[in-house]
């Protein structure tokens, strides 16, 4: 007990276990095992007991009655400190294991690169001999890169021994690509490896077909990773179906499967692809798990007779996954995708898309590794989403939006789609599906007519896909028709309308974007969009007619090379269930590798005419648009779906065709404005990060702060506006700007500000300043307002803010200052900096 040493020694002989603890006075206090057990029980219930609770503990526990309350307080302080140290030690051990595994991975990658250098030196010597006329062999069989891929006849599929031989050969070729030098790998542009990167990514250079490779560390066991990756439709958005025709044991603990896979075409201008492959799953002697796959020749399985003309048989060269367990848990994974996508089957202008290893890397290889890491973080509890939705449910929403949009673009005959009065010369293709019903779980929407889809594709010249998608997302009123949105939303309810225009609507111009979730690198966002509107019919009395959309936005990072940008949305009810029926529409923009001079061969007679309008653009001196094609190009695909009743099919088709033409015209106008060659001052996303307005405002904010406070707000690495904006955008304090009007509204926020208010840049402009403070905060602001306007600078005391989700946010202090425009006399806005904010 807590007694002086001589007295305590007497008890030490009769008590078995004694533990010493240092009290606040620097003396050791000894506790018996029984005392420690009692204290630990209380600690498990309440690690930080109050003074009253500690006194109650002494009264209720006789064995602690002789211990002073101050000593018990010190014990709990020490216990919390030890717990914190234990957690920190555990965290550091986990980080150390990850770094050890990553170091091993980097060392292996370094060894592979050294082999590649040696091989290049060998090839260089070979070329020198050839240039000097020395006799050289026609093939270099000793070179590891001379791995050839032989296609195997279908007759081998009837012979298990033959299939095993093919599987073993596939395994050897795959391993030579994953860890050897069978493919000349180069680093993926824009994906520099580092401590914050998902993994190490590479693409092929001058090899047959297109190939991509990824390796990284994942905190999942090998068997779980293999299970996820083998279920390709769950993570590969372009996979329409995967069917296992045959599966049997390989005799060495592995399995062999014969697969038939269908993938969607990314645009209306190309047919879809299918694969007939053999997949081999086995375990290596070192404990590594391997799943490898390659194509088999011959017809094999194929699409239904009605859809056969919509597919082109592509080839998968030896590809797969090498998964190695790490000490202490987790796995190192190597992914290789090597394909021949038969680029000859698409128009000349689209062939760079099918010959690009960067596109394969983004759509398949990197997507696989990101998906696994997403699952790992969700399973560890690191990701928590708002609005009460589970991560798996949000993933399912994204998959359903993507799949529904792909179905609309491709319009497969075996799904019931058929073209409506199409002679091949229409600029907008209209397809109908009378057999389609929106059925998911308990929610089923049975339509009297079916689904109608209007779609078109067009080429964009020198327009960044990420910038265009951001504009389409943030400025819906620039291209969308609110009445059409209202019709699509109402048609999904129990027969509210039958045809657009029956109930005219007025759009208030306000859209509010409410985040649902996002992937770990924010490359994809899922959100709910509320469009505010009112009915203009007298019987409705201007009742609210808000429309809600479930929206998925991806590919808004301008630095992601080869990434596809998408904006896909579907009307929903305000309180939509997890299995709500979805009818997706939207935009997809795919970058094409630049290749001057290939525009003249772009058009084929059965493709859409909006391609023709792009190709026929001429400058005033008669130069064709193809002469300007040295810069970036991309292909935009638009698809809008509408329910219809049989008696209104023609009316809805006319409306849909005209609406898509209007959207195409709006997109062309926006694209012309945001293109570097035709940037207009009134177009482009207002104050979105990276816009010219945002660069200017960031400079004004920082310059005005320095003027008023006498110190710098941020310290950019350079004086450029880009560097200043980037530093301000990532500043740890929440920085907001509001207009100087009778009813001030927010006009700008950095990332921390958006996180604090739980909103987006678009929705920010609908938030009034007084709505973000509680009552005491508003009083404090009003009391300081005169001082702010006179002196230009003030400090607000600690207080409470309220986010758009209704959550309370505490802050240590708020700094307010006037932001001057370029002339340093005109006050542009007020800026707020909330220091050390956190959710309560």
C-alpha positions in Angstrom: 0.0 0.0 0.0 0.9 3.7 0.0 2.9 3.6 3.2 6.4 4.5 4.2 9.1 2.0 3.4 9.6 0.3 6.8 5.8 -0.3 7.2 5.5 -1.5 3.6 8.3 -4.0 4.0 6.2 -5.7 6.8 3.3 -6.1 4.3 5.7 -7.2 1.5 6.5 -10.5 3.3 2.8 -11.5 3.6 1.7 -10.3 0.2 2.9 -12.1 -2.8 3.1 -9.5 -5.7 4.1 -5.9 -5.2 4.4 -3.3 -8.0 6.2 0.1 -7.6 4.8 3.3 -9.2 6.3 6.7 -9.1 4.1 9.4 -7.6 4.1 13.1 -8.3 6.6 13.8 -5.6 9.2 11.5 -7.2 8.8 8.7 -4.6 7.8 5.1 -5.5 4.4 4.0 -4.2 4.0 0.2 -4.0 0.7 -1.5 -4.9 -0.3 -5.1 -4.3 -1.8 -7.3 -7.0 -5.3 -6.9 -5.4 -5.0 -3.1 -5.5 -3.8 -3.1 -9.1 -6.7 -5.4 -10.1 -9.2 -3.1 -8.5 -7.7 0.0 -10.2 -7.5 -1.8 -13.6 -11.2 -2.6 -13.3 -12.1 1.0 -12.8 -9.7 2.1 -15.6 -11.4 -0.3 -18.0 -14.7 1.5 -17.3 -13.4 5.0 -17.0 -9.8 5.9 -17.9 -10.1 9.4 -16.6 -12.2 9.3 -13.4 -13.2 12.6 -11.8 -12.3 13.6 -8.3 -15.7 12.5 -7.0 -15.3 9.1 -8.7 -11.9 8.6 -7.2 -13.2 9.3 -3.7 -16.1 7.0 -4.3 -13.6 4.3 -5.4 -11.7 4.6 -2.1 -14.9 4.4 -0.1 -16.3 1.3 -2.0 -13.0 -0.6 -2.2 -11.6 -1.4 1.3 -8.1 -2.5 0.0 -7.7 1.1 -1.3 -8.8 2.9 1.8 -5.3 3.7 3.0 -4.2 5.2 -0.3 -4.4 9.0 -0.7 -6.7 10.3 -3.5 -3.7 12.3 -4.9 -1.8 9.0 -5.3 -4.7 7.4 -7.1 -4.9 10.4 -9.4 -1.2 9.9 -10.2 -1.8 6.2 -10.9 -4.5 6.9 -13.4 -2.3 9.6 -15.1 0.6 7.1 -15.3 -1.8 4.4 -16.6 -3.1 6.6 -19.4 0.5 7.5 -20.3 1.5 3.8 -20.5 -1.6 3.1 -22.6 -0.7 5.9 -25.0 2.9 4.7 -25.2 1.7 1.2 -25.9 -0.6 2.3 -28.7 2.1 4.5 -30.1 4.6 1.6 -29.9 2.1 -0.7 -31.7 1.5 1.9 -34.4 5.3 2.4 -34.9 5.7 -1.4 -35.1 3.0 -1.6 -37.7 4.6 1.3 -39.7 8.0 -0.4 -39.4 6.6 -3.6 -40.8 5.1 -1.7 -43.7 8.3 0.2 -44.4 10.3 -3.1 -44.2 7.9 -4.7 -46.7 8.0 -1.6 -49.0 11.8 -1.5 -48.7 11.9 -5.1 -49.8 9.7 -4.3 -52.7 11.9 -1.4 -53.7 15.0 -3.5 -53.5 13.4 -6.1 -55.8 12.4 -3.4 -58.2 15.9 -2.0 -58.1 17.3 -5.5 -58.9 14.8 -5.8 -61.8 15.9 -2.4 -63.1 19.6 -3.4 -62.9 18.8 -6.5 -65.0 17.0 -4.3 -67.4 20.1 -2.1 -67.7 22.3 -5.1 -68.3 19.9 -6.3 -70.9 20.0 -2.8 -72.6 23.8 -2.9 -72.6 23.6 -6.3 -74.2 21.2 -5.1 -76.9 23.4 -2.0 -77.5 26.4 -4.2 -78.1 24.2 -6.3 -80.4 23.2 -3.3 -82.4 26.9 -2.1 -82.7 27.9 -5.5 -84.1 25.1 -5.3 -86.6 26.1 -1.8 -87.6 29.7 -2.9 -88.1 28.5 -5.8 -90.3 29.5 -8.6 -88.0 27.6 -11.8 -88.4 24.9 -12.1 -85.8 22.2 -14.7 -85.1 18.7 -13.9 -86.2 17.3 -14.4 -82.7 18.8 -14.1 -79.3 17.5 -17.1 -77.5 19.6 -16.3 -74.4 17.9 -13.0 -73.8 15.2 -13.1 -71.1 13.2 -10.6 -73.1 12.8 -13.0 -75.9 9.8 -14.6 -74.3 7.3 -15.4 -77.0 3.6 -15.9 -76.5 2.1 -18.8 -78.4 -1.6 -19.1 -78.9 -3.0 -22.5 -78.0 -5.6 -24.4 -80.0 -9.0 -25.1 -78.6 -8.4 -28.8 -78.8 -6.1 -28.6 -75.8 -9.1 -27.5 -73.7 -10.4 -31.0 -74.0 -7.3 -32.5 -72.6 -6.5 -31.9 -68.8 -2.9 -32.6 -69.3 -2.7 -30.2 -72.2 -4.4 -27.5 -70.2 -2.0 -28.0 -67.3 0.9 -27.6 -69.7 -0.6 -24.4 -71.0 -1.2 -23.2 -67.4 2.4 -23.9 -66.4 3.7 -22.0 -69.4 1.4 -19.1 -68.7 2.7 -19.0 -65.1 6.3 -18.9 -66.2 5.6 -16.1 -68.7 3.6 -14.1 -66.2 6.3 -14.3 -63.5 8.9 -13.1 -66.0 6.8 -10.0 -66.6 5.9 -9.4 -63.0 9.4 -9.7 -61.5 11.7 -10.1 -64.5 12.6 -8.2 -67.7 10.3 -9.9 -70.2 8.7 -6.5 -70.8 10.5 -3.2 -71.1 8.7 -1.4 -68.3 8.9 2.4 -67.9 7.5 4.5 -65.1 3.9 5.6 -65.5 3.9 9.3 -66.2 2.5 11.4 -63.4 2.7 8.4 -60.9 6.0 9.0 -59.1 6.4 6.5 -56.3 6.6 7.9 -52.8 5.5 7.3 -49.2 2.0 8.6 -50.0 1.5 6.8 -53.3 -0.7 3.8 -53.7 2.1 1.8 -55.3 4.7 1.6 -58.1 3.2 1.8 -61.6 4.8 1.1 -64.9 3.7 0.7 -68.6 5.1 -1.2 -71.5 7.4 0.3 -74.1 7.6 -1.0 -77.6 6.1 -4.5 -76.9 3.4 -6.5 -78.6 0.0 -5.2 -77.4 -0.5 -2.8 -74.5 0.7 -3.7 -70.9 0.7 -2.2 -67.5 2.2 -3.3 -64.2 1.6 -2.3 -60.6 3.1 -3.4 -57.3 2.2 -2.3 -53.8 1.6 -3.2 -50.2 -1.9 -4.1 -49.0 -3.0 -4.9 -45.4 -5.0 -8.0 -46.4 -4.1 -11.7 -46.5 -3.2 -13.2 -49.9 -6.3 -15.5 -50.1 -8.6 -12.5 -49.5 -6.8 -10.4 -52.2 -7.0 -13.3 -54.7 -10.7 -13.8 -53.9 -11.4 -10.1 -54.6 -9.3 -9.9 -57.8 -10.8 -13.0 -59.3 -14.3 -11.4 -59.0 -13.5 -9.0 -61.8 -17.0 -7.5 -62.3 -16.9 -6.1 -58.7 -13.9 -3.8 -59.3 -13.4 -3.6 -63.1 -16.2 -1.1 -64.1 -15.8 -2.1 -67.8 -16.5 -5.8 -67.2 -20.0 -6.7 -68.3 -19.9 -10.4 -67.3 -17.5 -13.2 -66.4 -18.6 -16.8 -66.7 -16.7 -19.9 -65.6 -17.3 -22.7 -68.0 -15.0 -25.3 -66.6 -13.1 -25.7 -63.4 -11.0 -28.7 -62.2 -8.0 -29.3 -59.9 -4.6 -29.1 -61.4 -3.2 -31.9 -59.2 -0.6 -29.6 -57.5 -3.0 -27.9 -55.2 -4.1 -25.4 -57.8 -7.1 -25.0 -60.0 -7.6 -24.4 -63.7 -10.6 -22.5 -65.1 -11.9 -21.8 -68.6 -13.5 -18.3 -68.6 -15.6 -16.2 -71.0 -15.5 -12.5 -70.3 -17.3 -9.6 -71.9 -16.2 -6.0 -71.5 -18.1 -2.8 -72.4 -17.0 -0.4 -75.1 -16.2 3.0 -73.6 -17.9 4.9 -76.4 -20.6 4.6 -79.0 -18.0 4.7 -81.8 -16.5 1.2 -81.1 -17.7 -2.3 -80.5 -17.3 -4.1 -77.2 -14.6 -6.8 -76.5 -14.8 -10.3 -75.3 -12.2 -12.9 -74.2 -11.9 -16.7 -74.1 -9.2 -17.5 -71.5 -7.6 -20.0 -69.2 -7.0 -19.0 -65.6 -4.6 -20.8 -63.4 -4.5 -20.4 -59.6 -1.7 -21.9 -57.6 0.7 -21.5 -54.7 4.5 -21.2 -55.2 7.1 -22.9 -53.1 7.9 -19.7 -51.2 4.3 -19.4 -50.1 3.3 -16.8 -52.7 -0.2 -16.9 -54.2 -0.5 -16.7 -58.0 -3.5 -16.1 -60.3 -2.5 -16.0 -64.0 -4.5 -15.9 -67.2 -4.1 -15.9 -70.9 -6.3 -16.2 -74.1 -7.0 -19.5 -75.9 -7.4 -19.6 -79.7 -10.4 -20.9 -81.3 -14.0 -19.8 -81.0 -14.7 -21.2 -77.6 -17.6 -19.5 -75.8 -19.1 -16.4 -77.4 -21.9 -13.9 -77.2 -25.5 -14.8 -78.1 -26.4 -14.9 -81.7 -28.3 -11.6 -81.5 -25.3 -9.7 -80.0 -22.5 -11.4 -81.9 -22.0 -8.4 -84.3 -21.5 -6.1 -81.3 -18.3 -7.9 -80.0 -14.7 -8.2 -81.2 -12.6 -11.0 -79.8 -9.6 -9.5 -78.1 -6.5 -11.3 -76.8 -5.1 -11.5 -73.3 -1.4 -12.2 -73.2 0.0 -13.8 -70.0 -1.3 -11.6 -67.2 -2.2 -12.0 -63.5 -1.5 -11.4 -59.9 1.5 -12.4 -57.7 0.6 -12.1 -54.0 3.2 -12.6 -51.3 2.5 -12.6 -47.6 4.5 -10.2 -45.4 5.8 -10.8 -41.9 3.4 -9.4 -39.4 0.5 -9.4 -41.8 -0.5 -7.9 -45.1 0.7 -8.7 -48.6 2.9 -7.5 -51.4 1.0 -7.7 -54.7 2.3 -7.5 -58.3 -0.4 -7.0 -61.0 0.3 -7.3 -64.7 -2.3 -6.7 -67.5 -1.1 -7.4 -71.0 -3.7 -7.1 -73.8 -4.1 -7.0 -77.5 -7.3 -5.0 -78.0 -7.5 -5.3 -81.8 -7.2 -1.6 -82.6 -7.9 -2.3 -86.3 -11.6 -2.7 -85.5 -12.2 0.9 -84.5 -12.0 4.2 -86.5 -8.5 5.5 -87.0 -9.0 8.5 -84.7 -9.9 6.2 -81.8 -7.0 3.7 -82.3 -4.7 5.6 -79.9 -7.1 4.7 -77.2 -6.8 1.0 -77.9 -3.0 1.3 -78.3 -2.4 3.2 -75.1 -0.8 1.4 -72.2 -1.6 4.4 -70.0 -5.4 3.8 -70.5 -5.0 0.1 -69.6 -3.1 1.1 -66.5 -5.7 3.6 -65.3 -8.8 1.6 -66.2 -7.6 -1.9 -65.1 -4.3 -2.1 -63.3 -4.3 0.9 -61.0 -8.1 0.5 -60.5 -7.5 -3.0 -59.1 -4.8 -1.9 -56.6 -6.9 1.1 -55.5 -10.0 -1.1 -55.0 -8.0 -3.6 -52.8 -6.6 -0.8 -50.7 -10.1 0.7 -50.4 -11.5 -2.6 -49.1 -8.5 -3.0 -46.7 -9.2 0.5 -45.2 -12.9 -0.2 -44.9 -12.3 -3.5 -43.1 -9.9 -1.8 -40.7 -12.5 0.8 -39.8 -10.4 3.7 -41.1 -13.2 5.0 -43.4 -16.4 6.3 -41.9 -19.0 7.9 -44.2 -21.8 10.3 -43.3 -25.6 10.0 -43.7 -25.6 6.6 -42.1 -24.6 4.7 -45.3 -22.3 1.7 -45.1 -19.2 1.7 -47.3 -20.4 -1.4 -49.1 -23.7 0.2 -49.9 -22.0 3.3 -51.4 -19.7 1.1 -53.4 -22.8 -0.7 -54.8 -24.4 2.6 -55.7 -21.2 3.6 -57.7 -21.1 0.2 -59.4 -24.8 0.4 -60.4 -24.4 3.9 -61.8 -21.4 2.9 -63.8 -23.0 -0.3 -65.1 -26.3 1.3 -66.0 -24.4 4.0 -67.9 -22.3 1.4 -69.7 -25.4 -0.6 -70.6 -27.0 2.6 -72.1 -23.8 3.4 -74.2 -23.5 -0.1 -75.6 -27.2 -1.0 -76.0 -26.6 -4.8 -76.4 -29.3 -6.6 -78.3 -29.4 -9.5 -75.9 -30.4 -7.0 -73.2 -33.4 -6.0 -75.3 -32.1 -2.9 -76.9 -32.9 -2.0 -80.4 -32.3 1.2 -82.6 -35.3 3.4 -83.3 -35.7 4.5 -86.9 -31.9 4.8 -87.4 -30.6 5.0 -91.0 -26.9 5.4 -89.9 -26.9 9.2 -90.6 -28.4 10.5 -87.4 -26.3 12.7 -85.3 -28.0 11.4 -82.2 -28.7 7.6 -81.9 -32.0 6.7 -80.1 -32.4 3.2 -78.8 -35.4 1.6 -76.9 -35.6 -1.3 -74.5 -39.2 -2.4 -74.0 -38.1 -5.4 -71.9 -36.1 -3.5 -69.3 -37.5 -3.1 -65.8 -35.7 -1.3 -63.0 -35.8 -4.0 -60.3 -33.5 -4.1 -57.3 -34.4 -6.1 -54.2 -37.8 -5.1 -52.9 -38.1 -2.0 -55.0 -39.3 -2.7 -58.5 -40.4 -0.2 -61.1 -42.5 -1.8 -63.8 -42.9 0.5 -66.8 -45.8 0.3 -69.2 -43.5 1.1 -72.1 -39.8 0.8 -71.3 -36.6 2.7 -71.4 -35.4 5.1 -74.2 -31.8 6.2 -74.5 -30.5 9.0 -76.7 -26.7 9.1 -77.1 -24.0 10.7 -79.1 -20.2 11.0 -79.3 -18.0 13.9 -80.3 -14.3 14.8 -80.5 -12.9 17.6 -78.4 -9.8 19.5 -79.3 -7.4 20.8 -76.7 -9.9 20.6 -73.8 -8.7 19.1 -70.5 -11.3 16.4 -69.6 -10.9 17.0 -65.8 -11.7 20.8 -66.3 -14.7 20.1 -68.5 -16.2 17.5 -66.1 -15.7 19.9 -63.1 -17.5 22.6 -65.0 -20.4 20.3 -65.9 -20.7 19.2 -62.3 -20.5 22.7 -60.7 -22.5 24.6 -63.3 -25.4 22.3 -64.2 -27.7 25.2 -65.2 -25.3 26.0 -68.1 -26.3 22.8 -70.0 -29.2 21.1 -68.3 -33.0 21.7 -68.7 -34.7 21.6 -65.4 -38.0 20.5 -66.9 -36.3 17.5 -68.5 -34.8 16.6 -65.1 -38.2 17.0 -63.5 -39.8 14.7 -66.1 -37.1 12.0 -65.6 -37.5 12.2 -61.8 -41.3 12.2 -61.8 -41.5 9.3 -64.3 -39.7 7.1 -61.9 -42.5 7.7 -59.4 -45.9 6.0 -59.6 -47.1 7.7 -62.8 -46.9 11.3 -61.6 -46.4 12.7 -65.1 -46.6 11.1 -68.5 -44.9 13.6 -70.7 -42.6 16.7 -70.1 -44.3 20.0 -70.2 -47.6 18.9 -68.5 -46.5 20.6 -65.4 -44.2 23.6 -66.2 -41.4 24.1 -63.6 -39.3 27.1 -62.6 -35.7 26.4 -61.7 -34.4 28.7 -58.9 -30.8 28.3 -60.1 -29.7 26.7 -56.9 -28.0 23.3 -56.7 -26.8 21.9 -53.5 -24.2 19.1 -53.6 -24.2 16.9 -50.5 -21.2 14.5 -50.3 -21.9 10.8 -49.6 -18.4 9.3 -49.9 -15.2 9.1 -51.9 -12.4 6.7 -52.6 -9.2 6.9 -50.6 -7.4 9.1 -53.2 -10.5 11.2 -54.0 -10.4 10.0 -57.6 -14.1 9.2 -57.4 -16.8 11.0 -55.5 -20.4 9.9 -54.7 -22.9 12.7 -53.8 -26.5 13.7 -53.7 -27.5 16.8 -55.7 -30.6 18.8 -54.8 -32.0 21.0 -57.5 -34.4 23.6 -56.1 -37.5 24.4 -58.2 -41.1 25.4 -58.0 -44.2 24.4 -60.0 -45.8 27.2 -62.0 -49.2 25.7 -62.2 -51.9 27.5 -60.2 -53.3 24.4 -58.6 -49.9 23.6 -57.0 -49.6 27.1 -55.6 -45.9 27.3 -56.2 -45.3 24.2 -54.1 -41.7 23.1 -53.8 -40.6 20.7 -56.5 -37.0 20.0 -55.6 -35.3 17.3 -57.6 -32.7 14.9 -56.1 -30.0 13.2 -58.1 -27.5 10.5 -57.1 -24.3 11.5 -58.8 -20.9 10.0 -59.3 -18.0 12.1 -60.5 -14.5 10.8 -61.3 -11.3 11.8 -63.1 -11.1 15.4 -62.0 -7.4 15.3 -61.3 -5.7 17.1 -64.2 -2.4 15.3 -63.4 -3.7 11.8 -63.9 -2.3 10.7 -67.3 -4.7 8.5 -69.3 -7.5 8.8 -66.7 -11.1 8.8 -67.9 -13.4 11.6 -66.6 -17.0 10.8 -65.9 -20.1 12.5 -64.6 -23.0 10.0 -64.1 -26.3 10.8 -62.3 -29.7 9.3 -61.8 -32.9 10.7 -60.3 -33.8 9.5 -56.8 -36.3 10.2 -54.0 -35.1 12.4 -51.2 -35.0 9.5 -48.8 -33.8 6.9 -51.2 -33.3 3.3 -49.9 -30.2 1.2 -50.4 -31.9 -0.7 -53.2 -33.5 2.3 -54.9 -34.0 1.8 -58.7 -31.5 3.9 -60.8 -31.7 5.1 -64.4 -28.2 6.6 -65.0 -27.4 9.3 -67.6 -24.3 11.4 -68.0 -21.0 12.2 -69.7 -17.7 10.3 -70.3 -14.6 12.0 -71.6 -11.6 9.8 -72.6 -8.3 11.4 -73.5 -6.6 10.3 -76.7 -2.9 10.3 -77.3 -2.1 13.1 -79.8 -1.2 12.1 -83.3 -1.1 14.9 -85.9 -2.6 14.3 -89.2 -5.0 11.4 -88.5 -8.2 13.4 -88.4 -9.0 12.9 -92.1 -9.7 9.2 -91.7 -11.8 9.5 -88.6 -15.3 9.2 -90.2 -17.0 6.0 -91.1 -20.5 6.1 -92.7 -22.4 4.5 -89.8 -21.0 6.7 -87.1 -22.6 9.8 -85.6 -22.5 13.1 -87.5 -21.4 15.2 -84.6 -18.0 13.7 -85.3 -18.3 15.1 -88.8 -19.1 18.6 -87.5 -15.9 18.5 -85.5 -13.8 17.3 -88.4 -15.2 19.9 -90.8 -14.1 22.9 -88.6 -11.9 25.1 -90.7 -10.0 28.3 -89.9 -10.6 31.5 -91.8 -7.7 30.7 -94.1 -9.0 27.3 -95.1 -6.7 25.2 -92.9 -8.4 22.1 -91.6 -8.9 21.5 -87.9 -6.7 18.5 -88.2 -3.8 20.8 -88.7 -4.2 21.9 -85.1 -4.4 18.4 -83.7 -0.9 18.5 -82.2 -2.4 19.3 -78.8 -4.5 17.1 -76.6 -7.7 15.5 -77.9 -10.4 13.5 -76.3 -13.6 11.7 -77.2 -16.8 12.7 -75.3 -19.7 10.3 -75.0 -23.2 11.5 -73.9 -26.1 9.2 -73.0 -29.4 10.2 -71.4 -32.1 7.6 -70.5 -35.8 8.3 -70.1 -38.8 6.0 -69.1 -41.7 6.1 -71.5 -45.2 4.8 -72.0 -46.1 3.0 -75.2 -48.5 5.6 -76.4 -45.9 8.4 -75.9 -42.9 6.6 -77.4 -42.5 8.9 -80.5 -43.0 12.0 -78.4 -40.4 11.0 -75.9 -38.0 10.0 -78.6 -38.3 13.4 -80.3 -37.9 15.2 -77.0 -34.8 13.1 -76.1 -33.1 13.5 -79.5 -33.6 17.3 -79.4 -32.5 17.5 -75.8 -29.2 15.7 -76.5 -28.6 18.0 -79.4 -29.1 20.9 -77.1 -26.7 19.4 -74.6 -24.1 18.8 -77.3 -24.4 22.4 -78.4 -23.9 23.6 -74.8 -20.9 21.4 -74.2 -19.3 22.6 -77.4 -19.8 26.2 -76.3 -18.3 25.4 -72.9 -15.5 23.4 -74.4 -14.6 26.3 -76.7 -14.6 28.7 -73.7 -12.4 26.6 -71.5 -10.0 25.6 -74.2 -6.6 27.4 -73.9 -7.1 28.6 -77.5 -10.5 30.2 -76.8 -10.7 30.9 -73.1 -13.5 33.4 -72.4 -13.5 35.6 -69.4 -17.1 34.7 -68.4 -16.8 31.0 -68.8 -15.1 28.3 -66.7 -15.8 27.2 -63.2 -16.1 30.2 -60.9 -13.5 30.0 -58.1 -13.0 26.3 -58.5 -9.5 25.4 -57.4 -7.1 26.1 -60.3 -9.3 28.7 -62.1 -7.8 32.2 -62.8 -10.3 33.8 -60.4 -9.1 31.6 -57.6 -5.5 32.4 -58.3 -6.3 36.2 -58.1 -8.4 35.9 -55.0 -5.7 33.8 -53.2 -3.2 36.6 -54.0 -5.5 39.2 -52.6 -6.3 37.2 -49.5 -2.6 36.7 -48.6 -1.5 40.2 -49.5 -4.3 41.8 -47.4 -3.5 39.6 -44.4 0.1 40.6 -44.5 -0.9 44.3 -44.7 -3.2 44.1 -41.7 -1.3 41.6 -39.5 2.2 42.4 -40.4 3.0 38.7 -41.0 2.5 36.2 -43.8 -0.6 34.0 -43.8 1.2 31.3 -45.9 4.7 30.7 -47.1 4.6 29.5 -50.7 7.7 27.9 -52.2 7.6 30.5 -54.9 5.9 33.7 -55.7 3.8 32.2 -58.5 0.1 32.4 -58.2 -0.2 28.6 -58.6 2.1 27.9 -55.7 0.3 30.5 -53.5 -3.1 29.1 -54.3 -1.9 25.5 -53.6 -0.4 26.5 -50.3 -3.6 28.4 -49.3 -5.8 25.6 -50.5 -4.0 23.1 -48.2 -3.7 25.4 -45.2 -4.6 23.7 -41.9 -6.9 26.5 -40.8 -10.3 26.9 -42.3 -10.2 30.0 -44.5 -13.5 31.4 -45.8 -14.4 34.5 -47.8 -17.8 36.2 -47.8 -19.3 39.0 -50.0 -19.9 42.5 -48.7 -23.6 42.7 -49.3 -26.7 43.3 -47.2 -27.0 39.5 -46.8 -23.4 38.3 -47.0 -22.9 34.9 -48.6 -19.7 32.7 -48.8 -17.8 32.9 -52.1 -14.7 30.9 -51.4 -13.2 28.4 -49.0 -10.0 26.3 -48.9 -10.1 22.6 -48.5 -10.2 22.8 -44.6 -13.0 25.3 -44.9 -15.0 23.0 -47.1 -14.3 20.1 -44.7 -15.4 22.2 -41.7 -18.7 23.2 -43.3 -19.1 19.8 -45.0 -19.9 21.3 -48.3 -18.5 21.9 -51.8 -17.4 25.0 -53.7 -20.6 25.1 -55.7 -23.0 24.7 -52.7 -20.8 27.1 -50.7 -22.2 30.1 -52.7 -25.7 29.3 -51.3 -24.6 29.6 -47.6 -25.2 32.9 -45.8 -22.5 34.0 -43.4 -24.8 34.3 -40.3 -25.9 30.6 -40.8 -22.5 29.2 -40.0 -22.4 30.7 -36.5 -24.4 29.9 -33.4 -26.2 32.7 -31.5 -23.2 33.7 -29.4 -21.0 33.6 -32.4 -23.3 35.9 -34.3 -23.3 38.3 -31.4 -19.5 38.3 -31.2 -19.3 39.0 -34.9 -21.8 41.8 -34.9 -20.1 43.4 -31.9 -16.8 43.4 -33.8 -18.2 44.3 -37.2 -17.7 48.1 -36.8 -14.1 47.6 -35.8 -13.5 45.2 -38.7 -14.8 47.8 -41.2 -12.8 50.7 -39.6 -9.5 49.0 -38.8 -9.8 46.1 -41.3 -8.7 43.4 -38.8 -10.1 41.7 -35.7 -9.9 38.6 -33.6 -13.1 36.7 -32.6 -13.0 34.6 -29.4 -13.4 30.9 -29.4 -16.8 29.7 -30.3 -19.0 27.3 -32.2 -19.8 27.0 -35.9 -22.5 24.8 -37.5 -21.8 22.8 -40.6 -24.3 22.3 -43.4 -25.0 18.8 -42.0 -26.0 20.4 -38.7 -22.8 19.3 -36.8 -21.2 21.6 -34.3 -17.6 22.7 -34.8 -15.5 24.3 -32.1 -12.7 26.7 -32.9 -10.0 28.3 -30.8 -10.2 31.7 -32.4 -11.3 33.3 -35.6 -9.3 36.0 -37.4 -11.2 38.4 -39.7 -9.7 40.9 -42.2 -10.8 42.9 -45.2 -9.5 41.7 -48.5 -8.5 44.5 -50.9 -8.6 44.2 -54.7 -5.6 44.9 -56.9 -5.9 48.7 -56.5 -5.5 48.3 -52.7 -8.4 50.7 -52.0 -11.5 48.7 -53.1 -12.7 46.1 -50.5 -13.5 42.9 -52.4 -14.7 40.7 -49.5 -14.1 39.7 -45.9 -11.9 36.7 -45.0 -12.2 34.5 -42.0 -9.5 32.1 -40.6 -10.8 29.6 -38.1 -7.9 28.3 -36.0 -7.7 24.8 -34.5 -11.2 23.8 -35.4 -12.6 20.4 -34.7 -16.0 18.6 -34.7 -17.6 18.3 -31.3 
